[in-house]
Every structure is written in C-alpha cells, then in structure tokens.
C-alpha cells in the first residue's frame, strides 16, 4: 500500500503547518522507485534519464541526480531546472517535437549527451545552431515505430499519424544527411511509444524494430552508440509500487549483448507512487441521489481525473470507522469536470477531516495551474519517520498578480 509512506501523524503536522491543499512526497518511496529500476536492469546497465515533466520539483530532481540518474528534458525551462538540480550535462537528453532555435542553442552550449530530433527541419535548425557555435551537435532521431501501446489516446505517441517522431524511412534520410555534415554527429536513436503503458509487449515490438534499423544503418556506415527506448512504464490505478522487471526483460531481450548503450526515460513510474495530494473536507452535501464531499483541492491542483479519466485512490487520513457511503469528491472550481474522484467508498468524514489522494506524484503538481485564481499548492517532502520539510511554499494571492503590468 502506498499509504504506508505517508504516516497520518506527519500528514496532520504538514496540514497544520503548511496548510492544504499540499502535495506530499516521500523521499523513501522516490528512492525505492529509482533503485528498483537499477535492480531490474542490472544486467543491461543502462543510463536512466528521469523525465522531468512528471515532477520537476528541485528536491526530487536532486535526489535522482545524486543516485546517478540523468535527465530527459523537453524545454529550455526543464533544462534550466535539470542543470540547477545537479544533473550532469553529459547525462541529459533533450526531447520534444518543437524545440526552438534558442532552446537548441542553449542545449548545445550546455554540453548535453544528445538531442532527440523529431523532424528533418529540426535537424537543419540544429545543424545551423551547431555551425554558429562551431561545434558538432550530438544527434539522435526520435523514430515513430508505429506500435500501439494500448493506453489513453491523449498519451499514445508511437503510432504513425501522430505528431511525434519520424518514420524509419525519413530517419534513414536524416542519418545519411547527418553523416555527411560537419556539424552533426549521429550518436543515437530513440522511440517513446506513450505513457501509462501497462504491458511490455509493445516495448519488445518497438525495440525489435529499432534494433533492426540500427543494424541496417551500421551496414550503411552510420554507427550509433545509444538506443533510447523512452519512458512510459505505467502505474496501476491503485495503491501499488510499479515494478519495471517485465520492461527490463523486454528491452534486455533485444539490446542485451549488442554493445549499444540503452537509455530509458521513466517519469510516472518513478514519481507517481512517491506523491499524494493532501486536502481538507470543506463541506458535505447531497445532490439528487449523490453524496458529495467538497474539498479544498480542485482540478487546478490535479487535472488528471478530468483530462484522462484517471482514477486516483482516496484515503481518509488516519482512517475512519463507521458505515461506508459512496462519494464524489469534488473541488471548489466552477466546472462540472472539477472532481478528484467519483464513486469512492468512505466512512463519512467529518467537516475539516483530511483526505489523501494517492498516486499523484507524477503529472500532479507539474500540470497544476492557477485557474479560478487559486494559488498553486505547497509541496512538502517527508524525509524520515518523523521528519519533513517544505520544498515549495504555497503561492499567495500576491503571487497571482506579481507578474502583471499596469
Ligand atoms: N520521454 C518522452 C519523450 C515523453 O514524452 C514522456 C512523457 C516520457 C519520457 C515520460 O513518460 P512516463 O514514464 O512519465 O510515462 N500528462 C499525462 C502524461 C503525459 C506523458 C507525456 N510524455 C498524464 O498525466 O497521464
């Protein structure tokens, strides 16, 4: 159970001191997940690049960097955060379908491991940026392997017809062009088939296609060093710690013994179980035949239920005895899509009670907003059995208007 990482006494202390809503992270759960990747993949010894988009809080990033992880970034802002958190530039890779020229230059100046390009035009922009800096840019191409990962359609990225990557044919043209350029150095190939992928089979299929392509390229004189299989390993929508062992078998089955350095870009499977959203009951009410619990967290804090239909488990802090009823847990935002969970069985919580929305460490805070002029939540890190610290203060009403100009 994930909730064992979040002792009620600490949650109550956090709510009293930092207020609610608050994201609460467990240092030990985060480290456990980072290490579970290392254990599962020990035979392959890949480079793990934590996908910052899942949760870019500096305290978590610093932990990943200390564990020897690299970073996968998708914007200049994430690159800035990654460098600031202590990730080594030579372990950072830069992905994304629309990197600007400024971002490409920033990446090259920072000395990253490589850039995952997603179009011929981007490769030309990268070449131009490298020529300007009089260097040769380490290039990897994001290839769309045309594999269906069977996940939510908004987070399916490895099917042809989507905006991501290029086909194998186009990739071959890019590599042949890059091989003849003074300012491009082809070093790797990548795919990322989607997110919240719950089966290893699509990885085995995509990795097989990528492996065969890398062999074909070598026959044409382009020798790559890195095979990057992206991120996307899923989290069961329940209170569990995801295990990457099946993923390791699928990837190892293709790339083990090839001499290629494998790269993985996990985000969710590392960050989701380490975080929970702590919220307080404001009101209870009935509407038609439904029971509602109105809490102080809303869709601006956790948008996943509204956008992806995600089902985050909800637990009463400290538990509560008594007959259970079915509740919809909703926030104060003026939209019917503003719910954190629907049809949850709970003993009736008292007004002011604390609830914990679990498995929310990934794409929770990082997708939060100030919608309805709600300051973003505080973030706290549990560092030991009875210790915690604030790792981002709650925004204030002043923060809401701080950047506006008259
Ligand atoms: N690498 C690339 C190139 C990606 O686009 C992503 C996620 C990852 C790695 C990390 O994938 P992960 O291991 O976290 O699944 N907001 C959505 C998820 C979007 C994922 C986007 N790309 C959600 O809340 O479910």
Boltz pocket constraint, residues with backbone or C-beta under 6 A from the ligand:
constraints:
  - pocket:
      binder: B
      contacts: [[A, 51], [A, 53], [A, 54], [A, 72], [A, 95], [A, 96], [A, 155], [A, 192], [A, 194], [A, 195], [A, 196], [A, 230], [A, 231], [A, 232], [A, 233], [A, 265], [A, 266], [A, 267], [A, 268], [A, 269], [A, 304], [A, 308], [A, 362], [A, 363], [A, 367]]
      max_distance: 6.0
